[in-house]
Amino acid sequence: MEKIRIYYDPKGNSLNVWFDDPKKEAICEETGEEVILMKDKKGKVIGFEKLNFHLPIKKPLKSLPIEVALV
């Protein structure tokens, strides 16, 4: 894994997290809990999208504060 990509869309209320290159996406699978899993051709999960995601922040964000720990 080279890096994790996180995208937040405040207008669409969605959060996308990618563990691998988004260009490898071949399959999308809905979980039924407002989460969509993105998978590669082999069926490995390479990312997910959380629908109806709201940050409890009233002022617009210029960046999303995150903490990433690789073990």
PDB file of N, CA, C, O and CB in Angstrom:
ATOM      1  N   MET A   1       0.851  -1.169   0.000  1.00  0.00           N
ATOM      2  CA  MET A   1       0.000   0.000   0.000  1.00  0.00           C
ATOM      3  C   MET A   1       0.895   1.229   0.000  1.00  0.00           C
ATOM      4  O   MET A   1       1.737   1.394   0.882  1.00  0.00           O
ATOM      5  CB  MET A   1      -0.967   0.000   1.219  1.00  0.00           C
ATOM      6  N   GLU A   2       0.704   2.099  -1.007  1.00  0.00           N
ATOM      7  CA  GLU A   2       1.568   3.271  -1.054  1.00  0.00           C
ATOM      8  C   GLU A   2       0.994   4.454  -0.295  1.00  0.00           C
ATOM      9  O   GLU A   2       1.730   5.126   0.426  1.00  0.00           O
ATOM     10  CB  GLU A   2       1.818   3.664  -2.479  1.00  0.00           C
ATOM     11  N   LYS A   3      -0.315   4.735  -0.435  1.00  0.00           N
ATOM     12  CA  LYS A   3      -0.910   5.823   0.329  1.00  0.00           C
ATOM     13  C   LYS A   3      -2.427   5.664   0.373  1.00  0.00           C
ATOM     14  O   LYS A   3      -3.011   4.963  -0.454  1.00  0.00           O
ATOM     15  CB  LYS A   3      -0.525   7.188  -0.278  1.00  0.00           C
ATOM     16  N   ILE A   4      -3.039   6.304   1.319  1.00  0.00           N
ATOM     17  CA  ILE A   4      -4.490   6.309   1.457  1.00  0.00           C
ATOM     18  C   ILE A   4      -4.982   7.662   0.982  1.00  0.00           C
ATOM     19  O   ILE A   4      -4.459   8.705   1.375  1.00  0.00           O
ATOM     20  CB  ILE A   4      -4.939   6.021   2.934  1.00  0.00           C
ATOM     21  N   ARG A   5      -5.997   7.628   0.130  1.00  0.00           N
ATOM     22  CA  ARG A   5      -6.582   8.868  -0.387  1.00  0.00           C
ATOM     23  C   ARG A   5      -7.955   9.045   0.244  1.00  0.00           C
ATOM     24  O   ARG A   5      -8.751   8.106   0.277  1.00  0.00           O
ATOM     25  CB  ARG A   5      -6.681   8.846  -1.953  1.00  0.00           C
ATOM     26  N   ILE A   6      -8.238  10.246   0.746  1.00  0.00           N
ATOM     27  CA  ILE A   6      -9.519  10.533   1.372  1.00  0.00           C
ATOM     28  C   ILE A   6     -10.111  11.759   0.694  1.00  0.00           C
ATOM     29  O   ILE A   6      -9.475  12.810   0.608  1.00  0.00           O
ATOM     30  CB  ILE A   6      -9.365  10.756   2.910  1.00  0.00           C
ATOM     31  N   TYR A   7     -11.344  11.607   0.212  1.00  0.00           N
ATOM     32  CA  TYR A   7     -12.045  12.696  -0.447  1.00  0.00           C
ATOM     33  C   TYR A   7     -13.384  12.914   0.247  1.00  0.00           C
ATOM     34  O   TYR A   7     -14.157  11.974   0.434  1.00  0.00           O
ATOM     35  CB  TYR A   7     -12.243  12.398  -1.959  1.00  0.00           C
ATOM     36  N   TYR A   8     -13.652  14.161   0.627  1.00  0.00           N
ATOM     37  CA  TYR A   8     -14.923  14.514   1.245  1.00  0.00           C
ATOM     38  C   TYR A   8     -15.652  15.486   0.330  1.00  0.00           C
ATOM     39  O   TYR A   8     -15.094  16.510  -0.066  1.00  0.00           O
ATOM     40  CB  TYR A   8     -14.711  15.130   2.660  1.00  0.00           C
ATOM     41  N   ASP A   9     -16.888  15.170  -0.005  1.00  0.00           N
ATOM     42  CA  ASP A   9     -17.716  16.023  -0.843  1.00  0.00           C
ATOM     43  C   ASP A   9     -18.837  16.599   0.016  1.00  0.00           C
ATOM     44  O   ASP A   9     -19.829  15.912   0.264  1.00  0.00           O
ATOM     45  CB  ASP A   9     -18.289  15.234  -2.064  1.00  0.00           C
ATOM     46  N   PRO A  10     -18.702  17.860   0.482  1.00  0.00           N
ATOM     47  CA  PRO A  10     -19.727  18.429   1.360  1.00  0.00           C
ATOM     48  C   PRO A  10     -21.058  18.675   0.655  1.00  0.00           C
ATOM     49  O   PRO A  10     -22.106  18.642   1.301  1.00  0.00           O
ATOM     50  CB  PRO A  10     -19.229  19.723   1.944  1.00  0.00           C
ATOM     51  N   LYS A  11     -21.041  18.920  -0.654  1.00  0.00           N
ATOM     52  CA  LYS A  11     -22.305  19.128  -1.388  1.00  0.00           C
ATOM     53  C   LYS A  11     -23.039  17.812  -1.592  1.00  0.00           C
ATOM     54  O   LYS A  11     -24.262  17.750  -1.467  1.00  0.00           O
ATOM     55  CB  LYS A  11     -22.039  19.794  -2.752  1.00  0.00           C
ATOM     56  N   GLY A  12     -22.295  16.767  -1.905  1.00  0.00           N
ATOM     57  CA  GLY A  12     -22.901  15.448  -2.122  1.00  0.00           C
ATOM     58  C   GLY A  12     -23.003  14.623  -0.849  1.00  0.00           C
ATOM     59  O   GLY A  12     -23.563  13.528  -0.857  1.00  0.00           O
ATOM     60  N   ASN A  13     -22.457  15.152   0.252  1.00  0.00           N
ATOM     61  CA  ASN A  13     -22.473  14.454   1.543  1.00  0.00           C
ATOM     62  C   ASN A  13     -21.920  13.039   1.430  1.00  0.00           C
ATOM     63  O   ASN A  13     -22.562  12.075   1.847  1.00  0.00           O
ATOM     64  CB  ASN A  13     -23.892  14.407   2.099  1.00  0.00           C
ATOM     65  N   SER A  14     -20.732  12.924   0.866  1.00  0.00           N
ATOM     66  CA  SER A  14     -20.119  11.605   0.751  1.00  0.00           C
ATOM     67  C   SER A  14     -18.638  11.668   1.132  1.00  0.00           C
ATOM     68  O   SER A  14     -17.979  12.698   0.991  1.00  0.00           O
ATOM     69  CB  SER A  14     -20.282  11.057  -0.680  1.00  0.00           C
ATOM     70  N   LEU A  15     -18.152  10.548   1.612  1.00  0.00           N
ATOM     71  CA  LEU A  15     -16.751  10.386   1.983  1.00  0.00           C
ATOM     72  C   LEU A  15     -16.212   9.188   1.220  1.00  0.00           C
ATOM     73  O   LEU A  15     -16.768   8.092   1.303  1.00  0.00           O
ATOM     74  CB  LEU A  15     -16.577  10.202   3.533  1.00  0.00           C
ATOM     75  N   ASN A  16     -15.126   9.395   0.474  1.00  0.00           N
ATOM     76  CA  ASN A  16     -14.489   8.315  -0.277  1.00  0.00           C
ATOM     77  C   ASN A  16     -13.105   8.062   0.300  1.00  0.00           C
ATOM     78  O   ASN A  16     -12.334   8.995   0.521  1.00  0.00           O
ATOM     79  CB  ASN A  16     -14.402   8.659  -1.792  1.00  0.00           C
ATOM     80  N   VAL A  17     -12.800   6.808   0.539  1.00  0.00           N
ATOM     81  CA  VAL A  17     -11.492   6.396   1.054  1.00  0.00           C
ATOM     82  C   VAL A  17     -10.947   5.330   0.121  1.00  0.00           C
ATOM     83  O   VAL A  17     -11.600   4.318  -0.129  1.00  0.00           O
ATOM     84  CB  VAL A  17     -11.587   5.864   2.533  1.00  0.00           C
ATOM     85  N   TRP A  18      -9.751   5.562  -0.389  1.00  0.00           N
ATOM     86  CA  TRP A  18      -9.092   4.628  -1.306  1.00  0.00           C
ATOM     87  C   TRP A  18      -7.823   4.086  -0.659  1.00  0.00           C
ATOM     88  O   TRP A  18      -6.998   4.848  -0.154  1.00  0.00           O
ATOM     89  CB  TRP A  18      -8.764   5.316  -2.659  1.00  0.00           C
ATOM     90  N   PHE A  19      -7.674   2.766  -0.681  1.00  0.00           N
ATOM     91  CA  PHE A  19      -6.475   2.097  -0.167  1.00  0.00           C
ATOM     92  C   PHE A  19      -5.498   1.793  -1.291  1.00  0.00           C
ATOM     93  O   PHE A  19      -4.331   1.486  -1.047  1.00  0.00           O
ATOM     94  CB  PHE A  19      -6.852   0.802   0.564  1.00  0.00           C
ATOM     95  N   ASP A  20      -5.981   1.882  -2.517  1.00  0.00           N
ATOM     96  CA  ASP A  20      -5.176   1.572  -3.695  1.00  0.00           C
ATOM     97  C   ASP A  20      -5.559   2.570  -4.785  1.00  0.00           C
ATOM     98  O   ASP A  20      -6.376   3.459  -4.546  1.00  0.00           O
ATOM     99  CB  ASP A  20      -5.393   0.081  -4.175  1.00  0.00           C
ATOM    100  N   ASP A  21      -4.993   2.439  -5.950  1.00  0.00           N
ATOM    101  CA  ASP A  21      -5.234   3.348  -7.062  1.00  0.00           C
ATOM    102  C   ASP A  21      -6.701   3.276  -7.501  1.00  0.00           C
ATOM    103  O   ASP A  21      -7.175   2.195  -7.852  1.00  0.00           O
ATOM    104  CB  ASP A  21      -4.298   3.016  -8.244  1.00  0.00           C
ATOM    105  N   PRO A  22      -7.427   4.391  -7.490  1.00  0.00           N
ATOM    106  CA  PRO A  22      -8.831   4.378  -7.912  1.00  0.00           C
ATOM    107  C   PRO A  22      -9.033   3.895  -9.352  1.00  0.00           C
ATOM    108  O   PRO A  22     -10.118   3.430  -9.700  1.00  0.00           O
ATOM    109  CB  PRO A  22      -9.412   5.761  -7.766  1.00  0.00           C
ATOM    110  N   LYS A  23      -8.010   4.001 -10.178  1.00  0.00           N
ATOM    111  CA  LYS A  23      -8.111   3.545 -11.568  1.00  0.00           C
ATOM    112  C   LYS A  23      -8.272   2.031 -11.661  1.00  0.00           C
ATOM    113  O   LYS A  23      -8.682   1.524 -12.705  1.00  0.00           O
ATOM    114  CB  LYS A  23      -6.882   3.980 -12.353  1.00  0.00           C
ATOM    115  N   LYS A  24      -7.957   1.299 -10.589  1.00  0.00           N
ATOM    116  CA  LYS A  24      -8.086  -0.157 -10.581  1.00  0.00           C
ATOM    117  C   LYS A  24      -9.511  -0.622 -10.304  1.00  0.00           C
ATOM    118  O   LYS A  24      -9.792  -1.820 -10.340  1.00  0.00           O
ATOM    119  CB  LYS A  24      -7.154  -0.747  -9.552  1.00  0.00           C
ATOM    120  N   GLU A  25     -10.417   0.324 -10.025  1.00  0.00           N
ATOM    121  CA  GLU A  25     -11.798  -0.039  -9.693  1.00  0.00           C
ATOM    122  C   GLU A  25     -12.464  -0.766 -10.857  1.00  0.00           C
ATOM    123  O   GLU A  25     -12.460  -0.280 -11.988  1.00  0.00           O
ATOM    124  CB  GLU A  25     -12.610   1.214  -9.319  1.00  0.00           C
ATOM    125  N   ALA A  26     -13.032  -1.931 -10.570  1.00  0.00           N
ATOM    126  CA  ALA A  26     -13.719  -2.715 -11.585  1.00  0.00           C
ATOM    127  C   ALA A  26     -15.139  -3.087 -11.148  1.00  0.00           C
ATOM    128  O   ALA A  26     -16.018  -3.282 -11.988  1.00  0.00           O
ATOM    129  CB  ALA A  26     -12.922  -3.973 -11.898  1.00  0.00           C
ATOM    130  N   ILE A  27     -15.358  -3.183  -9.850  1.00  0.00           N
ATOM    131  CA  ILE A  27     -16.644  -3.626  -9.302  1.00  0.00           C
ATOM    132  C   ILE A  27     -17.037  -2.723  -8.142  1.00  0.00           C
ATOM    133  O   ILE A  27     -16.191  -2.344  -7.331  1.00  0.00           O
ATOM    134  CB  ILE A  27     -16.575  -5.110  -8.840  1.00  0.00           C
ATOM    135  N   CYS A  28     -18.321  -2.376  -8.061  1.00  0.00           N
ATOM    136  CA  CYS A  28     -18.857  -1.656  -6.903  1.00  0.00           C
ATOM    137  C   CYS A  28     -19.936  -2.527  -6.277  1.00  0.00           C
ATOM    138  O   CYS A  28     -20.773  -3.096  -6.978  1.00  0.00           O
ATOM    139  CB  CYS A  28     -19.427  -0.244  -7.307  1.00  0.00           C
ATOM    140  N   GLU A  29     -19.911  -2.625  -4.958  1.00  0.00           N
ATOM    141  CA  GLU A  29     -20.875  -3.468  -4.251  1.00  0.00           C
ATOM    142  C   GLU A  29     -21.514  -2.670  -3.117  1.00  0.00           C
ATOM    143  O   GLU A  29     -20.821  -2.171  -2.230  1.00  0.00           O
ATOM    144  CB  GLU A  29     -20.192  -4.752  -3.699  1.00  0.00           C
ATOM    145  N   GLU A  30     -22.844  -2.553  -3.155  1.00  0.00           N
ATOM    146  CA  GLU A  30     -23.559  -1.863  -2.079  1.00  0.00           C
ATOM    147  C   GLU A  30     -23.726  -2.800  -0.894  1.00  0.00           C
ATOM    148  O   GLU A  30     -24.046  -3.976  -1.063  1.00  0.00           O
ATOM    149  CB  GLU A  30     -24.938  -1.354  -2.566  1.00  0.00           C
ATOM    150  N   THR A  31     -23.510  -2.277   0.304  1.00  0.00           N
ATOM    151  CA  THR A  31     -23.645  -3.108   1.497  1.00  0.00           C
ATOM    152  C   THR A  31     -25.036  -3.009   2.113  1.00  0.00           C
ATOM    153  O   THR A  31     -25.390  -3.819   2.970  1.00  0.00           O
ATOM    154  CB  THR A  31     -22.604  -2.715   2.522  1.00  0.00           C
ATOM    155  N   GLY A  32     -25.824  -2.033   1.690  1.00  0.00           N
ATOM    156  CA  GLY A  32     -27.144  -1.841   2.255  1.00  0.00           C
ATOM    157  C   GLY A  32     -27.137  -0.933   3.465  1.00  0.00           C
ATOM    158  O   GLY A  32     -28.195  -0.697   4.048  1.00  0.00           O
ATOM    159  N   GLU A  33     -26.000  -0.419   3.864  1.00  0.00           N
ATOM    160  CA  GLU A  33     -25.873   0.470   5.018  1.00  0.00           C
ATOM    161  C   GLU A  33     -25.277   1.810   4.596  1.00  0.00           C
ATOM    162  O   GLU A  33     -24.518   2.431   5.340  1.00  0.00           O
ATOM    163  CB  GLU A  33     -25.004  -0.183   6.111  1.00  0.00           C
ATOM    164  N   GLU A  34     -25.638   2.245   3.378  1.00  0.00           N
ATOM    165  CA  GLU A  34     -25.130   3.481   2.797  1.00  0.00           C
ATOM    166  C   GLU A  34     -23.618   3.465   2.629  1.00  0.00           C
ATOM    167  O   GLU A  34     -22.965   4.505   2.704  1.00  0.00           O
ATOM    168  CB  GLU A  34     -25.532   4.653   3.651  1.00  0.00           C
ATOM    169  N   VAL A  35     -23.073   2.287   2.402  1.00  0.00           N
ATOM    170  CA  VAL A  35     -21.654   2.123   2.131  1.00  0.00           C
ATOM    171  C   VAL A  35     -21.514   1.349   0.831  1.00  0.00           C
ATOM    172  O   VAL A  35     -22.188   0.341   0.616  1.00  0.00           O
ATOM    173  CB  VAL A  35     -20.925   1.394   3.307  1.00  0.00           C
ATOM    174  N   ILE A  36     -20.636   1.831  -0.028  1.00  0.00           N
ATOM    175  CA  ILE A  36     -20.348   1.164  -1.291  1.00  0.00           C
ATOM    176  C   ILE A  36     -18.885   0.739  -1.267  1.00  0.00           C
ATOM    177  O   ILE A  36     -17.997   1.558  -1.030  1.00  0.00           O
ATOM    178  CB  ILE A  36     -20.653   2.094  -2.518  1.00  0.00           C
ATOM    179  N   LEU A  37     -18.640  -0.540  -1.512  1.00  0.00           N
ATOM    180  CA  LEU A  37     -17.271  -1.061  -1.570  1.00  0.00           C
ATOM    181  C   LEU A  37     -16.797  -1.027  -3.013  1.00  0.00           C
ATOM    182  O   LEU A  37     -17.510  -1.472  -3.913  1.00  0.00           O
ATOM    183  CB  LEU A  37     -17.190  -2.511  -0.995  1.00  0.00           C
ATOM    184  N   MET A  38     -15.608  -0.506  -3.238  1.00  0.00           N
ATOM    185  CA  MET A  38     -14.998  -0.508  -4.553  1.00  0.00           C
ATOM    186  C   MET A  38     -13.942  -1.614  -4.572  1.00  0.00           C
ATOM    187  O   MET A  38     -13.092  -1.702  -3.685  1.00  0.00           O
ATOM    188  CB  MET A  38     -14.374   0.892  -4.897  1.00  0.00           C
ATOM    189  N   LYS A  39     -14.018  -2.447  -5.597  1.00  0.00           N
ATOM    190  CA  LYS A  39     -13.121  -3.604  -5.684  1.00  0.00           C
ATOM    191  C   LYS A  39     -12.378  -3.616  -7.008  1.00  0.00           C
ATOM    192  O   LYS A  39     -12.821  -3.035  -7.998  1.00  0.00           O
ATOM    193  CB  LYS A  39     -13.905  -4.910  -5.513  1.00  0.00           C
ATOM    194  N   ASP A  40     -11.230  -4.295  -7.000  1.00  0.00           N
ATOM    195  CA  ASP A  40     -10.471  -4.468  -8.233  1.00  0.00           C
ATOM    196  C   ASP A  40     -10.993  -5.702  -8.980  1.00  0.00           C
ATOM    197  O   ASP A  40     -11.971  -6.314  -8.552  1.00  0.00           O
ATOM    198  CB  ASP A  40      -8.945  -4.605  -7.932  1.00  0.00           C
ATOM    199  N   LYS A  41     -10.357  -6.062 -10.074  1.00  0.00           N
ATOM    200  CA  LYS A  41     -10.802  -7.199 -10.894  1.00  0.00           C
ATOM    201  C   LYS A  41     -10.792  -8.519 -10.136  1.00  0.00           C
ATOM    202  O   LYS A  41     -11.568  -9.420 -10.455  1.00  0.00           O
ATOM    203  CB  LYS A  41      -9.927  -7.324 -12.117  1.00  0.00           C
ATOM    204  N   LYS A  42      -9.925  -8.644  -9.140  1.00  0.00           N
ATOM    205  CA  LYS A  42      -9.825  -9.882  -8.366  1.00  0.00           C
ATOM    206  C   LYS A  42     -10.820  -9.930  -7.207  1.00  0.00           C
ATOM    207  O   LYS A  42     -10.912 -10.943  -6.513  1.00  0.00           O
ATOM    208  CB  LYS A  42      -8.414 -10.043  -7.833  1.00  0.00           C
ATOM    209  N   GLY A  43     -11.572  -8.831  -6.991  1.00  0.00           N
ATOM    210  CA  GLY A  43     -12.539  -8.785  -5.901  1.00  0.00           C
ATOM    211  C   GLY A  43     -11.978  -8.245  -4.601  1.00  0.00           C
ATOM    212  O   GLY A  43     -12.660  -8.269  -3.576  1.00  0.00           O
ATOM    213  N   LYS A  44     -10.749  -7.759  -4.627  1.00  0.00           N
ATOM    214  CA  LYS A  44     -10.126  -7.184  -3.434  1.00  0.00           C
ATOM    215  C   LYS A  44     -10.663  -5.765  -3.216  1.00  0.00           C
ATOM    216  O   LYS A  44     -10.716  -4.970  -4.154  1.00  0.00           O
ATOM    217  CB  LYS A  44      -8.569  -7.171  -3.569  1.00  0.00           C
ATOM    218  N   VAL A  45     -11.058  -5.451  -1.989  1.00  0.00           N
ATOM    219  CA  VAL A  45     -11.546  -4.113  -1.669  1.00  0.00           C
ATOM    220  C   VAL A  45     -10.390  -3.119  -1.740  1.00  0.00           C
ATOM    221  O   VAL A  45      -9.377  -3.268  -1.056  1.00  0.00           O
ATOM    222  CB  VAL A  45     -12.209  -4.087  -0.265  1.00  0.00           C
ATOM    223  N   ILE A  46     -10.565  -2.108  -2.580  1.00  0.00           N
ATOM    224  CA  ILE A  46      -9.520  -1.086  -2.726  1.00  0.00           C
ATOM    225  C   ILE A  46     -10.004   0.284  -2.242  1.00  0.00           C
ATOM    226  O   ILE A  46      -9.249   1.256  -2.251  1.00  0.00           O
ATOM    227  CB  ILE A  46      -9.070  -0.993  -4.193  1.00  0.00           C
ATOM    228  N   GLY A  47     -11.274   0.349  -1.820  1.00  0.00           N
ATOM    229  CA  GLY A  47     -11.800   1.604  -1.307  1.00  0.00           C
ATOM    230  C   GLY A  47     -13.260   1.458  -0.924  1.00  0.00           C
ATOM    231  O   GLY A  47     -13.886   0.425  -1.158  1.00  0.00           O
ATOM    232  N   PHE A  48     -13.787   2.526  -0.325  1.00  0.00           N
ATOM    233  CA  PHE A  48     -15.210   2.542   0.007  1.00  0.00           C
ATOM    234  C   PHE A  48     -15.741   3.962  -0.041  1.00  0.00           C
ATOM    235  O   PHE A  48     -14.989   4.931   0.071  1.00  0.00           O
ATOM    236  CB  PHE A  48     -15.457   1.925   1.393  1.00  0.00           C
ATOM    237  N   GLU A  49     -17.049   4.066  -0.209  1.00  0.00           N
ATOM    238  CA  GLU A  49     -17.730   5.355  -0.188  1.00  0.00           C
ATOM    239  C   GLU A  49     -18.824   5.296   0.861  1.00  0.00           C
ATOM    240  O   GLU A  49     -19.623   4.360   0.877  1.00  0.00           O
ATOM    241  CB  GLU A  49     -18.314   5.717  -1.587  1.00  0.00           C
ATOM    242  N   LYS A  50     -18.865   6.281   1.727  1.00  0.00           N
ATOM    243  CA  LYS A  50     -19.921   6.400   2.738  1.00  0.00           C
ATOM    244  C   LYS A  50     -20.874   7.491   2.268  1.00  0.00           C
ATOM    245  O   LYS A  50     -20.480   8.651   2.148  1.00  0.00           O
ATOM    246  CB  LYS A  50     -19.331   6.727   4.172  1.00  0.00           C
ATOM    247  N   LEU A  51     -22.115   7.128   2.003  1.00  0.00           N
ATOM    248  CA  LEU A  51     -23.126   8.079   1.568  1.00  0.00           C
ATOM    249  C   LEU A  51     -23.753   8.755   2.778  1.00  0.00           C
ATOM    250  O   LEU A  51     -23.713   8.219   3.885  1.00  0.00           O
ATOM    251  CB  LEU A  51     -24.203   7.382   0.718  1.00  0.00           C
ATOM    252  N   ASN A  52     -24.328   9.923   2.569  1.00  0.00           N
ATOM    253  CA  ASN A  52     -24.960  10.703   3.634  1.00  0.00           C
ATOM    254  C   ASN A  52     -24.022  10.917   4.816  1.00  0.00           C
ATOM    255  O   ASN A  52     -24.410  10.768   5.975  1.00  0.00           O
ATOM    256  CB  ASN A  52     -26.231  10.014   4.106  1.00  0.00           C
ATOM    257  N   PHE A  53     -22.796  11.265   4.498  1.00  0.00           N
ATOM    258  CA  PHE A  53     -21.775  11.529   5.516  1.00  0.00           C
ATOM    259  C   PHE A  53     -21.756  13.019   5.804  1.00  0.00           C
ATOM    260  O   PHE A  53     -21.600  13.821   4.884  1.00  0.00           O
ATOM    261  CB  PHE A  53     -20.367  11.033   5.056  1.00  0.00           C
ATOM    262  N   HIS A  54     -21.909  13.398   7.049  1.00  0.00           N
ATOM    263  CA  HIS A  54     -21.904  14.802   7.444  1.00  0.00           C
ATOM    264  C   HIS A  54     -20.846  15.020   8.518  1.00  0.00           C
ATOM    265  O   HIS A  54     -20.807  14.301   9.516  1.00  0.00           O
ATOM    266  CB  HIS A  54     -23.302  15.241   7.952  1.00  0.00           C
ATOM    267  N   LEU A  55     -19.999  16.003   8.312  1.00  0.00           N
ATOM    268  CA  LEU A  55     -19.059  16.400   9.348  1.00  0.00           C
ATOM    269  C   LEU A  55     -19.764  17.396  10.264  1.00  0.00           C
ATOM    270  O   LEU A  55     -20.434  18.306   9.775  1.00  0.00           O
ATOM    271  CB  LEU A  55     -17.754  17.015   8.732  1.00  0.00           C
ATOM    272  N   PRO A  56     -19.630  17.247  11.565  1.00  0.00           N
ATOM    273  CA  PRO A  56     -20.297  18.166  12.492  1.00  0.00           C
ATOM    274  C   PRO A  56     -19.535  19.488  12.650  1.00  0.00           C
ATOM    275  O   PRO A  56     -19.213  19.908  13.762  1.00  0.00           O
ATOM    276  CB  PRO A  56     -20.458  17.501  13.855  1.00  0.00           C
ATOM    277  N   ILE A  57     -19.258  20.125  11.518  1.00  0.00           N
ATOM    278  CA  ILE A  57     -18.506  21.379  11.511  1.00  0.00           C
ATOM    279  C   ILE A  57     -19.339  22.424  10.768  1.00  0.00           C
ATOM    280  O   ILE A  57     -19.850  22.148   9.682  1.00  0.00           O
ATOM    281  CB  ILE A  57     -17.089  21.197  10.843  1.00  0.00           C
ATOM    282  N   LYS A  58     -19.478  23.602  11.333  1.00  0.00           N
ATOM    283  CA  LYS A  58     -20.345  24.618  10.746  1.00  0.00           C
ATOM    284  C   LYS A  58     -19.658  25.488   9.701  1.00  0.00           C
ATOM    285  O   LYS A  58     -20.320  26.005   8.800  1.00  0.00           O
ATOM    286  CB  LYS A  58     -20.888  25.487  11.823  1.00  0.00           C
ATOM    287  N   LYS A  59     -18.349  25.658   9.805  1.00  0.00           N
ATOM    288  CA  LYS A  59     -17.669  26.496   8.823  1.00  0.00           C
ATOM    289  C   LYS A  59     -17.029  25.617   7.742  1.00  0.00           C
ATOM    290  O   LYS A  59     -16.659  24.477   8.020  1.00  0.00           O
ATOM    291  CB  LYS A  59     -16.597  27.383   9.511  1.00  0.00           C
ATOM    292  N   PRO A  60     -16.895  26.129   6.517  1.00  0.00           N
ATOM    293  CA  PRO A  60     -16.325  25.347   5.412  1.00  0.00           C
ATOM    294  C   PRO A  60     -14.893  24.899   5.709  1.00  0.00           C
ATOM    295  O   PRO A  60     -14.128  25.601   6.369  1.00  0.00           O
ATOM    296  CB  PRO A  60     -16.351  26.165   4.120  1.00  0.00           C
ATOM    297  N   LEU A  61     -14.557  23.721   5.209  1.00  0.00           N
ATOM    298  CA  LEU A  61     -13.209  23.170   5.390  1.00  0.00           C
ATOM    299  C   LEU A  61     -12.349  23.449   4.178  1.00  0.00           C
ATOM    300  O   LEU A  61     -12.822  23.359   3.045  1.00  0.00           O
ATOM    301  CB  LEU A  61     -13.267  21.663   5.654  1.00  0.00           C
ATOM    302  N   LYS A  62     -11.100  23.783   4.403  1.00  0.00           N
ATOM    303  CA  LYS A  62     -10.144  23.883   3.309  1.00  0.00           C
ATOM    304  C   LYS A  62      -9.406  22.558   3.162  1.00  0.00           C
ATOM    305  O   LYS A  62      -8.922  22.213   2.084  1.00  0.00           O
ATOM    306  CB  LYS A  62      -9.146  25.044   3.548  1.00  0.00           C
ATOM    307  N   SER A  63      -9.333  21.829   4.263  1.00  0.00           N
ATOM    308  CA  SER A  63      -8.729  20.496   4.239  1.00  0.00           C
ATOM    309  C   SER A  63      -9.408  19.651   5.324  1.00  0.00           C
ATOM    310  O   SER A  63     -10.018  20.180   6.253  1.00  0.00           O
ATOM    311  CB  SER A  63      -7.165  20.569   4.464  1.00  0.00           C
ATOM    312  N   LEU A  64      -9.291  18.366   5.187  1.00  0.00           N
ATOM    313  CA  LEU A  64      -9.900  17.439   6.121  1.00  0.00           C
ATOM    314  C   LEU A  64      -8.831  16.959   7.088  1.00  0.00           C
ATOM    315  O   LEU A  64      -7.860  16.336   6.657  1.00  0.00           O
ATOM    316  CB  LEU A  64     -10.563  16.246   5.381  1.00  0.00           C
ATOM    317  N   PRO A  65      -8.976  17.231   8.397  1.00  0.00           N
ATOM    318  CA  PRO A  65      -7.943  16.784   9.338  1.00  0.00           C
ATOM    319  C   PRO A  65      -7.981  15.262   9.486  1.00  0.00           C
ATOM    320  O   PRO A  65      -9.018  14.684   9.812  1.00  0.00           O
ATOM    321  CB  PRO A  65      -8.131  17.463  10.719  1.00  0.00           C
ATOM    322  N   ILE A  66      -6.848  14.633   9.245  1.00  0.00           N
ATOM    323  CA  ILE A  66      -6.784  13.181   9.350  1.00  0.00           C
ATOM    324  C   ILE A  66      -5.509  12.765  10.054  1.00  0.00           C
ATOM    325  O   ILE A  66      -4.537  13.517  10.140  1.00  0.00           O
ATOM    326  CB  ILE A  66      -6.868  12.528   7.966  1.00  0.00           C
ATOM    327  N   GLU A  67      -5.547  11.558  10.546  1.00  0.00           N
ATOM    328  CA  GLU A  67      -4.352  10.954  11.136  1.00  0.00           C
ATOM    329  C   GLU A  67      -4.229   9.570  10.531  1.00  0.00           C
ATOM    330  O   GLU A  67      -5.171   8.779  10.596  1.00  0.00           O
ATOM    331  CB  GLU A  67      -4.429  10.897  12.720  1.00  0.00           C
ATOM    332  N   VAL A  68      -3.091   9.268   9.951  1.00  0.00           N
ATOM    333  CA  VAL A  68      -2.865   7.975   9.322  1.00  0.00           C
ATOM    334  C   VAL A  68      -1.707   7.297  10.033  1.00  0.00           C
ATOM    335  O   VAL A  68      -0.632   7.876  10.189  1.00  0.00           O
ATOM    336  CB  VAL A  68      -2.577   8.126   7.798  1.00  0.00           C
ATOM    337  N   ALA A  69      -1.937   6.072  10.458  1.00  0.00           N
ATOM    338  CA  ALA A  69      -0.885   5.295  11.109  1.00  0.00           C
ATOM    339  C   ALA A  69      -0.694   3.997  10.339  1.00  0.00           C
ATOM    340  O   ALA A  69      -1.639   3.220  10.201  1.00  0.00           O
ATOM    341  CB  ALA A  69      -1.231   5.011  12.605  1.00  0.00           C
ATOM    342  N   LEU A  70       0.471   3.755   9.852  1.00  0.00           N
ATOM    343  CA  LEU A  70       0.774   2.517   9.160  1.00  0.00           C
ATOM    344  C   LEU A  70       1.495   1.587  10.122  1.00  0.00           C
ATOM    345  O   LEU A  70       2.475   1.964  10.765  1.00  0.00           O
ATOM    346  CB  LEU A  70       1.624   2.776   7.890  1.00  0.00           C
ATOM    347  N   VAL A  71       0.993   0.379  10.203  1.00  0.00           N
ATOM    348  CA  VAL A  71       1.565  -0.586  11.136  1.00  0.00           C
ATOM    349  C   VAL A  71       2.388  -1.596  10.374  1.00  0.00           C
ATOM    350  O   VAL A  71       2.962  -2.505  10.974  1.00  0.00           O
ATOM    351  CB  VAL A  71       0.465  -1.291  11.952  1.00  0.00           C
TER     352      VAL A  71
END
